[in-house]
Amino acid sequence: EAVDLLKTLDYITDMHVLVAGFDEGKPRAAVVELGPEPVVRYDEFGILLGVSPDDKNIPETTRERYSSLKKHLDSQPEERIEDLQQLLTGNGLPASDGMQHIWNTRTHHSAVLLPSSRKMYIAFPEDSGIAGQFTEVTVSGDGQ
């Protein structure tokens, strides 16, 4: 339902929206890329990036950072949540001006969603540019 509704919002562009919930009792997540022609991407083997590294319409530096992240995740799919959080936030270093880095000066937040356990971990940048601590959020719902 939410995906179909988002696809009708033709007045919003250049926005990516994470949608998560349950489909017939199974956890499911998608990213809806809003633009002239909305694009919906679903997780592949449990991995769903905010931006597809295969998208030819994104800047090269954006493609590089998401491509390197995807390669890492493909090579280590059973990564511990703490290691993944460090990877996504630059290992505690200040935000980089270089857009090829995952945690950079334009990062608004970093999130790890675990639909099967109904948890999401999210971190926001502090004033210094360093990622703040991840906060655990319980995702509610009846699972239907």
DSSP file (Angstrom, degrees, kcal/mol; ACC not computed):
  #  RESIDUE AA STRUCTURE BP1 BP2  ACC     N-H-->O    O-->H-N    N-H-->O    O-->H-N    TCO  KAPPA ALPHA  PHI   PSI    X-CA   Y-CA   Z-CA
    1    1 A E     >        0   0    0      0, 0.0     4,-2.3     0, 0.0     5,-0.2   0.000 360.0 360.0 360.0 -49.4    0.0    0.0    0.0
    2    2 A A  H  >  +     0   0    0      1,-0.2     4,-2.7     2,-0.2     5,-0.2   0.897 360.0  51.0 -63.8 -40.6    2.7    2.5    1.1
    3    3 A V  H  > S+     0   0    0      1,-0.2     4,-2.0     2,-0.2    -1,-0.2   0.937 110.8  48.3 -62.0 -46.8    4.8    1.9   -2.0
    4    4 A D  H  > S+     0   0    0      1,-0.2     4,-0.6     2,-0.2    -1,-0.2   0.897 112.4  49.2 -61.6 -40.4    1.8    2.4   -4.3
    5    5 A L  H >< S+     0   0    0     -4,-2.3     3,-1.3     1,-0.2     4,-0.4   0.930 109.6  51.0 -64.6 -45.8    0.9    5.6   -2.6
    6    6 A L  H >< S+     0   0    0     -4,-2.7     3,-1.7     1,-0.3    -1,-0.2   0.871 101.9  61.6 -60.7 -37.1    4.4    7.0   -2.8
    7    7 A K  H 3< S+     0   0    0     -4,-2.0    -1,-0.3     1,-0.3    -2,-0.2   0.707  98.4  58.4 -64.1 -19.1    4.6    6.3   -6.5
    8    8 A T  T << S+     0   0    0     -3,-1.3     2,-2.2    -4,-0.6    -1,-0.3   0.570  76.6  98.4 -85.7  -9.0    1.7    8.7   -7.0
    9    9 A L    X   +     0   0    0     -3,-1.7     3,-1.4    -4,-0.4    -1,-0.1  -0.472  42.3 161.8 -81.6  73.6    3.5   11.6   -5.5
   10   10 A D  T 3   +     0   0    0     -2,-2.2    -1,-0.2     1,-0.3    -2,-0.0   0.542  64.5  66.4 -74.2  -6.6    4.6   13.2   -8.7
   11   11 A Y  T 3  S+     0   0    0     -3,-0.1     2,-0.5     2,-0.0    -1,-0.3   0.440  89.3  75.6 -93.2  -0.9    5.3   16.6   -7.2
   12   12 A I    <   +     0   0    0     -3,-1.4     2,-0.3    23,-0.1     3,-0.2  -0.952  61.8 171.5-112.5 128.0    8.2   15.2   -5.1
   13   13 A T        +     0   0    0     -2,-0.5    22,-0.3     1,-0.2     3,-0.1  -0.881  52.4  27.8-131.1 164.8   11.5   14.5   -6.8
   14   14 A D  S    S+     0   0    0     20,-1.2     2,-0.4    -2,-0.3    -1,-0.2   0.865  88.4 122.4  55.7  41.5   15.1   13.6   -5.9
   15   15 A M  E     -A   34   0A   0     19,-1.0    19,-3.2    -3,-0.2     2,-0.5  -0.996  48.2-156.2-133.9 137.7   13.9   11.8   -2.7
   16   16 A H  E     -A   33   0A   0     -2,-0.4     2,-0.5    17,-0.2    17,-0.2  -0.967  12.6-165.6-114.5 129.5   14.5    8.3   -1.6
   17   17 A V  E     -A   32   0A   0     15,-2.3    15,-2.8    -2,-0.5     2,-0.5  -0.959  12.7-142.6-120.5 127.4   12.0    6.8    0.9
   18   18 A L  E     -A   31   0A   0     -2,-0.5     2,-0.5    13,-0.2    13,-0.2  -0.768  19.0-171.6 -86.3 127.8   12.6    3.6    2.9
   19   19 A V  E     +A   30   0A   0     11,-3.1    11,-2.6    -2,-0.5     2,-0.4  -0.985   9.0 172.2-120.7 128.7    9.4    1.6    3.3
   20   20 A A  E     +A   29   0A   0     -2,-0.5     2,-0.3     9,-0.2     9,-0.2  -0.986  16.9 106.9-138.6 148.4    9.4   -1.5    5.6
   21   21 A G  E     -A   28   0A   0      7,-2.5     7,-2.7    -2,-0.4     2,-0.4  -0.908  61.5 -58.0 178.8-151.2    6.7   -3.8    6.9
   22   22 A F  E     -A   27   0A   0     -2,-0.3     2,-0.6     5,-0.2   122,-0.1  -0.969  28.0-163.0-126.1 137.1    5.4   -7.3    6.5
   23   23 A D  E >  S-A   26   0A   0      3,-3.1     3,-1.5    -2,-0.4   121,-0.0  -0.954  85.5 -22.4-120.0 108.7    4.1   -9.0    3.4
   24   24 A E  T 3  S-     0   0    0     -2,-0.6    -1,-0.1   120,-0.4   120,-0.1   0.889 129.4 -50.1  54.0  42.1    2.0  -12.1    4.3
   25   25 A G  T 3  S+     0   0    0      1,-0.2    -1,-0.3   118,-0.1   119,-0.1   0.366 117.3 111.3  84.0  -5.1    3.8  -12.3    7.7
   26   26 A K  E <  S-A   23   0A   0     -3,-1.5    -3,-3.1   118,-0.1    -1,-0.2  -0.847  75.0-108.8-104.4 138.2    7.3  -12.0    6.2
   27   27 A P  E     +A   22   0A   0      0, 0.0     2,-0.3     0, 0.0    -5,-0.2  -0.364  43.0 178.1 -63.6 141.1    9.5   -8.9    6.7
   28   28 A R  E     -A   21   0A   0     -7,-2.7    -7,-2.5    87,-0.1     2,-0.3  -0.998  10.5-175.0-146.2 141.7    9.9   -6.8    3.5
   29   29 A A  E     +A   20   0A   0     -2,-0.3    14,-1.2    -9,-0.2     2,-0.3  -0.982   4.0 175.9-138.1 150.9   11.6   -3.5    2.7
   30   30 A A  E     -AB  19  42A   0    -11,-2.6   -11,-3.1    -2,-0.3     2,-0.5  -0.984  23.8-137.3-147.7 154.7   11.9   -1.3   -0.3
   31   31 A V  E     -AB  18  41A   0     10,-2.7    10,-2.6    -2,-0.3     2,-0.6  -0.982  16.8-156.2-112.6 127.6   13.3    2.0   -1.4
   32   32 A V  E     -AB  17  40A   0    -15,-2.8   -15,-2.3    -2,-0.5     2,-0.8  -0.921   4.2-156.0-104.3 116.4   11.1    4.2   -3.5
   33   33 A E  E     -AB  16  39A   0      6,-3.5     6,-2.1    -2,-0.6     2,-0.3  -0.833  14.8-148.1 -94.2 109.8   13.1    6.7   -5.5
   34   34 A L  E     +A   15   0A   0    -19,-3.2   -20,-1.2    -2,-0.8   -19,-1.0  -0.618  44.2 105.6 -84.8 134.4   10.8    9.6   -6.3
   35   35 A G  S    S-     0   0    0     -2,-0.3   -23,-0.1   -22,-0.3   -22,-0.0  -0.924  87.2 -46.7-177.0-164.9   11.3   11.4   -9.6
   36   36 A P  S    S+     0   0    0      0, 0.0    -2,-0.0     0, 0.0   -23,-0.0   0.885 139.2  23.7 -55.1 -39.5    9.7   11.8  -13.0
   37   37 A E  S    S-     0   0    0     -4,-0.0    -4,-0.1    -3,-0.0   -30,-0.0  -0.915  95.5-133.7-124.8 102.2    9.4    8.0  -13.1
   38   38 A P        -     0   0    0      0, 0.0     2,-0.4     0, 0.0    -4,-0.2  -0.238  17.4-153.5 -58.0 142.1    9.4    6.5   -9.6
   39   39 A V  E     -B   33   0A   0     -6,-2.1    -6,-3.5     2,-0.0     2,-0.5  -0.966   4.0-159.7-118.6 133.3   11.7    3.5   -9.1
   40   40 A V  E     -B   32   0A   0     -2,-0.4     2,-0.4    -8,-0.2    -8,-0.2  -0.962   9.0-174.3-115.1 126.3   11.1    0.8   -6.5
   41   41 A R  E     -B   31   0A   0    -10,-2.6   -10,-2.7    -2,-0.5     2,-0.2  -0.971   5.9-159.6-120.8 135.4   13.9   -1.4   -5.4
   42   42 A Y  E     -B   30   0A   0     -2,-0.4   -12,-0.2   -12,-0.2     5,-0.1  -0.698  36.2 -80.6-106.7 162.6   13.6   -4.4   -3.0
   43   43 A D        -     0   0    0    -14,-1.2     2,-0.5    -2,-0.2     5,-0.2  -0.244  34.9-146.7 -61.4 149.1   16.2   -6.0   -0.9
   44   44 A E  B >  S-C   47   0B   0      3,-2.7     3,-1.4     1,-0.1    -1,-0.1  -0.970  80.3 -21.3-118.6 112.5   18.6   -8.5   -2.6
   45   45 A F  T 3  S-     0   0    0     -2,-0.5    -1,-0.1     1,-0.3     3,-0.1   0.855 129.9 -49.5  55.8  37.9   19.6  -11.3   -0.2
   46   46 A G  T 3  S+     0   0    0      1,-0.2     2,-0.5     0, 0.0    -1,-0.3   0.460 115.9 112.1  86.0   1.6   18.8   -9.1    2.8
   47   47 A I  B <   +C   44   0B   0     -3,-1.4    -3,-2.7    -5,-0.1     2,-0.4  -0.931  33.8 169.5-114.0 129.1   20.7   -6.0    1.6
   48   48 A L        -     0   0    0     -2,-0.5     2,-0.2    -5,-0.2    -5,-0.1  -0.902  15.2-161.3-138.8 107.9   18.9   -2.8    0.5
   49   49 A L        -     0   0    0     -2,-0.4     3,-0.1     1,-0.1   -18,-0.1  -0.538  27.4-122.6 -86.7 154.8   21.1    0.3    0.0
   50   50 A G  S    S+     0   0    0     -2,-0.2     2,-0.4     1,-0.1    -1,-0.1   0.785 101.0  27.2 -65.2 -27.3   19.7    3.8    0.0
   51   51 A V  S    S-     0   0    0     11,-0.1    -1,-0.1   -35,-0.0    -2,-0.1  -0.995  84.8-122.2-135.5 139.9   21.0    4.3   -3.6
   52   52 A S    >   -     0   0    0     -2,-0.4     3,-1.7     1,-0.1     6,-0.1  -0.715  10.4-148.6 -82.4 125.9   21.7    1.7   -6.2
   53   53 A P  T 3  S+     0   0    0      0, 0.0    -1,-0.1     0, 0.0    14,-0.1   0.651  97.8  63.8 -67.0 -11.9   25.3    1.7   -7.4
   54   54 A D  T 3  S+     0   0    0      3,-0.0     2,-0.6     2,-0.0     9,-0.0   0.528  73.4 113.0 -86.1  -6.7   24.0    0.6  -10.8
   55   55 A D    X   -     0   0    0     -3,-1.7     3,-1.0     1,-0.2     8,-0.1  -0.552  50.7-165.2 -71.8 114.6   22.0    3.9  -11.3
   56   56 A K  T 3  S+     0   0    0     -2,-0.6    -1,-0.2     1,-0.2     4,-0.1   0.546  81.2  68.8 -77.6  -6.9   23.7    5.8  -14.2
   57   57 A N  T 3  S+     0   0    0      2,-0.1    -1,-0.2     3,-0.0    -2,-0.1   0.414  83.8  86.0 -93.0   1.9   21.9    9.0  -13.2
   58   58 A I  S <  S-     0   0    0     -3,-1.0     5,-0.1    -6,-0.1    -7,-0.0  -0.695  91.8 -89.0-100.8 155.9   23.8    9.5  -10.0
   59   59 A P     >  -     0   0    0      0, 0.0     4,-2.3     0, 0.0     3,-0.4  -0.243  36.3-116.0 -60.2 150.7   27.2   11.3   -9.6
   60   60 A E  H  > S+     0   0    0      1,-0.2     4,-2.6     2,-0.2     5,-0.2   0.870 114.8  54.8 -56.9 -40.7   30.2    9.1  -10.0
   61   61 A T  H  > S+     0   0    0      2,-0.2     4,-2.1     1,-0.2    -1,-0.2   0.883 108.8  48.3 -64.6 -36.4   31.3    9.7   -6.4
   62   62 A T  H  > S+     0   0    0     -3,-0.4     4,-2.2     2,-0.2     5,-0.3   0.918 111.4  49.9 -66.7 -43.2   28.0    8.5   -5.1
   63   63 A R  H  X S+     0   0    0     -4,-2.3     4,-2.2     1,-0.2    -2,-0.2   0.899 109.8  52.6 -61.1 -40.6   28.2    5.5   -7.3
   64   64 A E  H  X S+     0   0    0     -4,-2.6     4,-2.5     2,-0.2     5,-0.2   0.926 110.2  46.1 -61.7 -46.5   31.7    4.8   -6.0
   65   65 A R  H  X S+     0   0    0     -4,-2.1     4,-1.7     1,-0.2    -1,-0.2   0.903 116.6  42.9 -70.2 -38.6   30.7    4.9   -2.3
   66   66 A Y  H  X S+     0   0    0     -4,-2.2     4,-2.4     2,-0.2    -1,-0.2   0.838 113.3  53.5 -74.4 -30.6   27.6    2.7   -2.7
   67   67 A S  H  X S+     0   0    0     -4,-2.2     4,-2.4    -5,-0.3    -2,-0.2   0.916 109.6  47.5 -67.1 -43.1   29.5    0.3   -5.0
   68   68 A S  H  X S+     0   0    0     -4,-2.5     4,-2.0     2,-0.2    -2,-0.2   0.888 112.7  49.5 -66.2 -37.4   32.3   -0.1   -2.4
   69   69 A L  H  X S+     0   0    0     -4,-1.7     4,-2.6    -5,-0.2     5,-0.2   0.929 111.2  49.0 -65.0 -44.8   29.7   -0.6    0.4
   70   70 A K  H  X S+     0   0    0     -4,-2.4     4,-2.8     1,-0.2    -2,-0.2   0.909 109.8  51.4 -62.2 -42.7   27.8   -3.2   -1.7
   71   71 A K  H  X S+     0   0    0     -4,-2.4     4,-1.8     2,-0.2    -1,-0.2   0.920 111.4  48.4 -59.5 -43.8   31.1   -5.1   -2.5
   72   72 A H  H  X S+     0   0    0     -4,-2.0     4,-1.4     1,-0.2    -2,-0.2   0.940 113.6  45.6 -62.2 -47.6   31.9   -5.2    1.2
   73   73 A L  H  < S+     0   0    0     -4,-2.6    -2,-0.2     1,-0.2    -1,-0.2   0.868 110.5  53.9 -66.2 -36.5   28.5   -6.4    2.2
   74   74 A D  H  < S+     0   0    0     -4,-2.8    -1,-0.2     1,-0.2    -2,-0.2   0.856 111.2  46.4 -64.4 -33.8   28.4   -9.0   -0.6
   75   75 A S  H  < S+     0   0    0     -4,-1.8    -1,-0.2     1,-0.2    -2,-0.2   0.723 126.1  28.6 -81.9 -20.6   31.8  -10.4    0.6
   76   76 A Q    ><  +     0   0    0     -4,-1.4     3,-1.0    -5,-0.1    -1,-0.2  -0.533  67.1 161.0-137.0  68.1   30.7  -10.5    4.3
   77   77 A P  T 3  S+     0   0    0      0, 0.0    -1,-0.1     0, 0.0    -3,-0.1   0.712  72.8  58.4 -67.5 -19.3   26.9  -11.0    4.4
   78   78 A E  T 3  S+     0   0    0      2,-0.0     3,-0.1    -5,-0.0    -5,-0.0  -0.097  76.5 156.3-101.0  36.2   26.9  -12.1    8.1
   79   79 A E    <   -     0   0    0     -3,-1.0     2,-0.1    -6,-0.2    -3,-0.0  -0.294  48.4-107.3 -64.3 142.2   28.5   -9.0    9.5
   80   80 A R     >  -     0   0    0      1,-0.1     4,-2.3     4,-0.0     3,-0.2  -0.415  26.3-119.8 -67.3 147.2   27.9   -8.2   13.1
   81   81 A I  H  > S+     0   0    0      1,-0.2     4,-2.3     2,-0.2     5,-0.2   0.867 113.5  53.4 -58.2 -38.3   25.6   -5.2   13.6
   82   82 A E  H  > S+     0   0    0      2,-0.2     4,-2.0     1,-0.2    -1,-0.2   0.892 109.0  48.6 -65.8 -39.4   28.3   -3.3   15.5
   83   83 A D  H  > S+     0   0    0     -3,-0.2     4,-2.4     2,-0.2    -2,-0.2   0.898 111.1  50.6 -67.0 -39.3   30.8   -3.7   12.6
   84   84 A L  H  X S+     0   0    0     -4,-2.3     4,-2.4     2,-0.2    -2,-0.2   0.900 108.4  52.0 -64.7 -41.1   28.2   -2.6   10.1
   85   85 A Q  H  X S+     0   0    0     -4,-2.3     4,-1.3     2,-0.2    -1,-0.2   0.910 110.6  48.3 -61.8 -42.1   27.4    0.5   12.1
   86   86 A Q  H  <>S+     0   0    0     -4,-2.0     5,-2.6     1,-0.2     4,-0.4   0.910 110.8  51.1 -63.7 -42.4   31.1    1.4   12.2
   87   87 A L  H ><5S+     0   0    0     -4,-2.4     3,-0.8     1,-0.2    -2,-0.2   0.911 111.4  47.4 -60.9 -43.4   31.4    0.8    8.5
   88   88 A L  H 3<5S+     0   0    0     -4,-2.4    -1,-0.2     1,-0.2    -2,-0.2   0.736 115.5  44.5 -72.3 -23.1   28.4    3.1    7.7
   89   89 A T  T ><5S-     0   0    0     -4,-1.3     3,-0.6    -3,-0.2    42,-0.5   0.217 115.3-102.7-111.6  15.6   29.6    5.9   10.0
   90   90 A G  G X 5 -     0   0    0     -3,-0.8     3,-1.7    -4,-0.4    -3,-0.2   0.766  62.0 -77.0  76.0  24.8   33.3    6.1    9.1
   91   91 A N  G 3 <S-     0   0    0     -5,-2.6    -1,-0.2     1,-0.3    -5,-0.1   0.809  92.4 -53.0  54.9  35.0   34.7    4.3   12.2
   92   92 A G  G <  S+     0   0    0     -3,-0.6    -1,-0.3     1,-0.3    -2,-0.1   0.550 103.2 134.0  83.2   6.7   34.2    7.4   14.4
   93   93 A L    <   -     0   0    0     -3,-1.7    38,-0.4    -4,-0.2    -1,-0.3  -0.549  65.1 -92.3 -86.2 155.7   36.1    9.8   12.2
   94   94 A P        -     0   0    0      0, 0.0    36,-0.2     0, 0.0    35,-0.2  -0.237  58.9 -79.3 -60.0 157.1   34.7   13.3   11.4
   95   95 A A        -     0   0    0     33,-0.2     2,-0.3     9,-0.1     9,-0.2  -0.302  49.9-128.0 -58.7 139.6   32.6   13.5    8.3
   96   96 A S  B     -d  104   0C   0      7,-1.4     9,-2.0     2,-0.2    -1,-0.1  -0.660   4.4-141.1 -91.0 145.3   34.8   13.7    5.1
   97   97 A D  S    S+     0   0    0     -2,-0.3     2,-0.4     7,-0.2    -1,-0.1   0.739  81.1  96.5 -71.9 -22.3   34.4   16.4    2.5
   98   98 A G    >   -     0   0    0      1,-0.2     3,-1.6     2,-0.1    -2,-0.2  -0.558  68.7-151.6 -73.8 121.9   35.0   13.7   -0.1
   99   99 A M  T 3  S+     0   0    0     -2,-0.4   -34,-0.2     1,-0.3    -1,-0.2   0.564  88.5  76.0 -71.9  -6.9   31.7   12.4   -1.4
  100  100 A Q  T 3  S+     0   0    0    -36,-0.1     2,-0.3   -35,-0.1    -1,-0.3   0.597  80.5  88.0 -78.4  -8.8   33.3    9.0   -2.1
  101  101 A H  S <  S-     0   0    0     -3,-1.6   -36,-0.1     1,-0.1   -35,-0.1  -0.691  79.9-133.0 -92.1 143.1   33.2    8.3    1.6
  102  102 A I  S    S+     0   0    0     -2,-0.3     2,-0.8     1,-0.2    -1,-0.1   0.949 101.3  45.8 -58.6 -52.5   30.1    6.6    3.1
  103  103 A W  S    S+     0   0    0    -16,-0.2    -7,-1.4    -9,-0.1     2,-0.2  -0.841  84.9 150.3 -94.8 109.8   29.9    9.1    6.1
  104  104 A N  B >   -d   96   0C   0     -2,-0.8     3,-2.1    -9,-0.2    -7,-0.2  -0.748  62.7 -85.1-134.4 179.3   30.4   12.6    4.5
  105  105 A T  T 3  S+     0   0    0     -9,-2.0    -8,-0.1     1,-0.3   -10,-0.1   0.636 125.2  52.7 -66.5 -12.7   29.4   16.2    5.2
  106  106 A R  T 3  S+     0   0    0     -9,-0.0     2,-0.4     2,-0.0    -1,-0.3   0.362  78.8 121.2-101.6   5.0   26.1   15.7    3.3
  107  107 A T    <   -     0   0    0     -3,-2.1     3,-0.1     1,-0.2   -12,-0.0  -0.546  37.1-177.6 -71.7 126.0   25.1   12.6    5.4
  108  108 A H        -     0   0    0      1,-0.4     2,-0.3    -2,-0.4    -1,-0.2   0.775  64.8 -28.6 -92.0 -32.9   21.8   13.3    7.2
  109  109 A H        -     0   0    0     15,-0.2     2,-0.4     2,-0.0    -1,-0.4  -0.973  50.3-131.5-170.5 167.3   21.6    9.9    9.0
  110  110 A S  E     -E  123   0D   0     13,-2.2    13,-2.5    -2,-0.3     2,-0.4  -1.000  27.1-174.3-132.6 134.5   22.7    6.3    8.8
  111  111 A A  E     -E  122   0D   0     -2,-0.4     2,-0.5    11,-0.2    11,-0.2  -0.978  19.0-165.5-135.5 143.7   20.2    3.5    9.5
  112  112 A V  E     -E  121   0D   0      9,-2.8     9,-2.9    -2,-0.4     2,-0.5  -0.990  16.5-163.0-124.0 119.0   20.3   -0.3    9.8
  113  113 A L  E     -E  120   0D   0     -2,-0.5     7,-0.2     7,-0.2    -2,-0.0  -0.897  12.7-175.7-107.6 128.5   16.9   -1.9    9.6
  114  114 A L  E >>> +E  119   0D   0      5,-3.4     5,-1.9    -2,-0.5     3,-1.0  -0.778   6.7 178.1-119.3  83.5   16.5   -5.5   10.8
  115  115 A P  G >45S+     0   0    0      0, 0.0     3,-0.9     0, 0.0    -1,-0.1   0.841  74.9  59.9 -60.1 -35.7   12.9   -6.2    9.9
  116  116 A S  G 345S+     0   0    0      1,-0.3    -2,-0.0     2,-0.1   -88,-0.0   0.821 115.0  35.4 -65.9 -28.2   12.8   -9.8   11.1
  117  117 A S  G <45S-     0   0    0     -3,-1.0    -1,-0.3     2,-0.2     3,-0.1   0.364 110.2-123.8-101.5   4.1   13.7   -8.7   14.6
  118  118 A R  T <<5 +     0   0    0     -3,-0.9    21,-2.8    -4,-0.6     2,-0.4   0.881  67.8 127.1  57.1  42.8   11.6   -5.5   14.3
  119  119 A K  E   < -EF 114 138D   0     -5,-1.9    -5,-3.4    19,-0.2     2,-0.4  -0.970  38.7-171.6-131.1 146.4   14.5   -3.2   15.1
  120  120 A M  E     -EF 113 137D   0     17,-2.4    17,-3.2    -2,-0.4     2,-0.5  -0.997   8.9-156.7-132.6 140.0   16.1   -0.2   13.4
  121  121 A Y  E     +EF 112 136D   0     -9,-2.9    -9,-2.8    -2,-0.4     2,-0.4  -0.968  18.0 179.9-116.0 130.2   19.3    1.4   14.5
  122  122 A I  E     -EF 111 135D   0     13,-1.9    13,-2.6    -2,-0.5     2,-0.4  -0.991  10.8-171.4-137.7 139.7   19.8    5.1   13.4
  123  123 A A  E     -E  110   0D   0    -13,-2.5   -13,-2.2    -2,-0.4    11,-0.1  -0.979   5.3-161.6-130.1 143.1   22.6    7.6   14.0
  124  124 A F        -     0   0    0     -2,-0.4     8,-2.8     9,-0.3   -15,-0.2  -0.866  32.7 -95.6-118.3 154.2   22.6   11.3   13.2
  125  125 A P  B     -G  131   0E   0      0, 0.0     6,-0.2     0, 0.0     2,-0.1  -0.436  33.9-136.6 -70.1 141.8   25.7   13.6   12.8
  126  126 A E    >   -     0   0    0      4,-3.2     3,-1.9    -2,-0.1     6,-0.0  -0.393  36.3 -93.4 -83.3 172.7   26.8   15.6   15.8
  127  127 A D  T 3  S+     0   0    0      1,-0.3    -1,-0.1     2,-0.1     0, 0.0   0.820 127.1  58.6 -57.9 -30.9   27.8   19.2   15.4
  128  128 A S  T 3  S-     0   0    0      2,-0.1    -1,-0.3     1,-0.1   -33,-0.2   0.624 118.3-111.4 -73.8 -12.8   31.4   18.1   15.1
  129  129 A G  S <  S+     0   0    0     -3,-1.9     2,-0.2     1,-0.4    -2,-0.1   0.227  78.9 126.3  98.2 -14.1   30.5   16.0   12.0
  130  130 A I  S    S-     0   0    0    -36,-0.2    -4,-3.2     1,-0.1    -1,-0.4  -0.509  71.4-100.7 -74.8 146.1   31.1   12.7   13.8
  131  131 A A  B     -G  125   0E   0    -42,-0.5    -1,-0.1   -38,-0.4     3,-0.1  -0.457  37.1-129.3 -66.0 135.6   28.3   10.2   13.8
  132  132 A G        -     0   0    0     -8,-2.8    -1,-0.1     1,-0.2   -40,-0.1  -0.194  42.6 -69.5 -72.5 175.5   26.3   10.2   17.0
  133  133 A Q        -     0   0    0      1,-0.1    -9,-0.3   -10,-0.1     2,-0.3  -0.369  55.3-105.9 -65.4 144.9   25.5    7.0   18.8
  134  134 A F        -     0   0    0    -11,-0.1     2,-0.5    -3,-0.1   -11,-0.2  -0.558  32.4-149.3 -71.0 135.7   23.1    4.6   17.1
  135  135 A T  E     -F  122   0D   0    -13,-2.6   -13,-1.9    -2,-0.3     2,-0.4  -0.916  10.6-131.3-107.1 132.8   19.7    4.6   18.8
  136  136 A E  E     -F  121   0D   0     -2,-0.5     2,-0.4   -15,-0.2   -15,-0.2  -0.709  23.3-170.9 -86.0 130.7   17.7    1.4   18.7
  137  137 A V  E     -F  120   0D   0    -17,-3.2   -17,-2.4    -2,-0.4     2,-0.5  -0.983  18.0-135.5-121.6 130.3   14.1    1.9   17.7
  138  138 A T  E     -F  119   0D   0     -2,-0.4     2,-0.6   -19,-0.2   -19,-0.2  -0.746  16.0-140.6 -85.7 128.2   11.5   -0.9   17.9
  139  139 A V        -     0   0    0    -21,-2.8     2,-0.1    -2,-0.5  -118,-0.0  -0.788  23.0-156.1 -89.2 121.6    9.4   -1.2   14.8
  140  140 A S        +     0   0    0     -2,-0.6     2,-0.2     2,-0.0     3,-0.1  -0.463  33.4 111.0 -96.8 169.8    5.8   -2.0   15.8
  141  141 A G        -     0   0    0     -2,-0.1  -120,-0.0     1,-0.1    -2,-0.0  -0.697  69.3 -97.1 145.2 165.0    3.0   -3.6   14.0
  142  142 A D        -     0   0    0     -2,-0.2    -1,-0.1  -120,-0.1    -2,-0.0   0.498  50.5-124.2 -91.8  -2.0    1.0   -6.8   14.0
  143  143 A G              0   0    0      1,-0.1  -118,-0.1    -3,-0.1  -120,-0.1   0.623 360.0 360.0  74.4  12.0    3.1   -8.6   11.4
  144  144 A Q              0   0    0   -120,-0.1  -120,-0.4  -119,-0.1    -1,-0.1   0.435 360.0 360.0 -95.7 360.0    0.1   -9.2    9.1
